[in-house]
Amino acid sequence: MAAATFLLPITSSAAAASSSSSSSWRTPVRCSAERQVLFSRIAPVYDGLNDVLSLGQHRVWKRMSVAWSGAKKGDRVLDLCCGSGDLAFLLSNCVGLHGQVGALDFSSDQLSIASTRQDLYWKACYENIKWMEGDALDLPFPSSSFDAITMGYGLRNLVDKKKAMQEIFRVLKPGSRASILDFNKSTSWMTTMIQVWMIDNAVVPVASTYGLSNEYRYLKDSINEFLTGKELEKLARSVGFSNAKHYEIGGGLMGNLVVTR
Ligand SMILES: C[S@@+](CC[C@H](N)C(=O)[O-])C[C@H]1O[C@@H](n2cnc3c(N)ncnc32)[C@H](O)[C@@H]1O
């Protein structure tokens, strides 16, 4: 199916994006303004910093997360908070030429980089990706639209996590899965200490060489204010998911929630 026919009907901003070329994501989204500014500011260095700060491991965690989503050939899938598109590109490989990938973010700067990467690393199946500017808390899709959903390092940054889970539940088809990768808010003091040490002594100093120390200091608070694996499972069940399992990965520093509608 042509990418231009991806998931209609949708709201006006996403409709504009889906009815023309991949460069038409410009309708601004008004929500969580501060975070929107933050992610736009870090967009130019985001990919490079991820590689440096995780020693390339984020690529492994993202592959695991996509595998957990259960996406397969021909599926219609969605990557939320897609940023520069790492998970969307992986999903695109999974669903192939006859599948469709919707990739949504509220930062036009991140989407611009994603679109550039789509051209740069051209692959036939990448034509199935549609970049959309939109709010993960108010998804511009009809109910029961997707065979699988991924979200990498997005949930922690959303101001209303329950609403986000409700939206994922709504747009997933019954029986389908969402796979949500993020930092793990560990219940182990040792893991928490290592995480805090790494942020203070590696992440922030490296980010400061790009003039982004304040932006990356936000990481520690956002993990602190996030939910533990058990709390995420409980939240998922409370919004209706029939199954919810949180896996600790990366030595407990990261976590991946897998939920089934
Ligand atoms: C840490 S980045 C993760 C990017 C990508 N998923 C990855 O794993 O590399 C978080 C992304 O979430 C996006 N985001 C945050 N809140 C959002 C919202 N309410 N709606 C849509 N996107 C949002 C930001 O713009 C940013 O691109």
The ligand as an SDF file (V2000), in Angstrom:
LIG
                    3D

 27 29  0  0  0  0  0  0  0  0999 V2000
   14.8380   10.4250   24.2890 C   0  0  0  0  0  0  0  0  0  0  0  0
   14.0910   10.7190   22.7520 S   0  0  0  0  0  0  0  0  0  0  0  0
   13.9320    9.0890   22.1050 C   0  0  0  0  0  0  0  0  0  0  0  0
   14.0320    9.0220   20.5930 C   0  0  0  0  0  0  0  0  0  0  0  0
   14.0270    7.6250   19.9770 C   0  0  0  0  0  0  0  0  0  0  0  0
   12.8000    6.9310   20.2700 N   0  0  0  0  0  0  0  0  0  0  0  0
   15.2000    6.8070   20.4410 C   0  0  0  0  0  0  0  0  0  0  0  0
   15.0020    5.8280   21.1550 O   0  0  0  0  0  0  0  0  0  0  0  0
   16.3270    7.1320   20.0820 O   0  0  0  0  0  0  0  0  0  0  0  0
   12.4580   11.0800   23.2430 C   0  0  0  0  0  0  0  0  0  0  0  0
   11.6060   11.6140   22.1180 C   0  0  0  0  0  0  0  0  0  0  0  0
   10.2710   11.7420   22.5990 O   0  0  0  0  0  0  0  0  0  0  0  0
    9.6990   12.8640   21.9650 C   0  0  0  0  0  0  0  0  0  0  0  0
    8.5240   13.2620   22.7550 N   0  0  0  0  0  0  0  0  0  0  0  0
    8.4970   13.6330   24.0590 C   0  0  0  0  0  0  0  0  0  0  0  0
    7.2290   13.9070   24.4390 N   0  0  0  0  0  0  0  0  0  0  0  0
    6.4390   13.6870   23.3600 C   0  0  0  0  0  0  0  0  0  0  0  0
    5.0360   13.7850   23.1120 C   0  0  0  0  0  0  0  0  0  0  0  0
    4.1680   14.1920   24.0640 N   0  0  0  0  0  0  0  0  0  0  0  0
    4.5730   13.4420   21.8930 N   0  0  0  0  0  0  0  0  0  0  0  0
    5.4260   13.0580   20.9150 C   0  0  0  0  0  0  0  0  0  0  0  0
    6.7600   12.9640   21.0710 N   0  0  0  0  0  0  0  0  0  0  0  0
    7.2630   13.2690   22.2800 C   0  0  0  0  0  0  0  0  0  0  0  0
   10.8260   13.8820   21.9200 C   0  0  0  0  0  0  0  0  0  0  0  0
   10.6320   14.8850   20.9630 O   0  0  0  0  0  0  0  0  0  0  0  0
   12.0280   12.9760   21.6070 C   0  0  0  0  0  0  0  0  0  0  0  0
   12.2840   12.9160   20.2260 O   0  0  0  0  0  0  0  0  0  0  0  0
  1  2  1  0
  2  3  1  0
  2 10  1  0
  3  4  1  0
  4  5  1  0
  5  6  1  0
  5  7  1  0
  7  8  2  0
  7  9  1  0
 10 11  1  0
 11 12  1  0
 11 26  1  0
 12 13  1  0
 13 14  1  0
 13 24  1  0
 14 15  1  0
 14 23  1  0
 15 16  2  0
 16 17  1  0
 17 18  1  0
 17 23  2  0
 18 19  1  0
 18 20  2  0
 20 21  1  0
 21 22  2  0
 22 23  1  0
 24 25  1  0
 24 26  1  0
 26 27  1  0
M  CHG  2   2   1   9  -1
M  END
$$$$
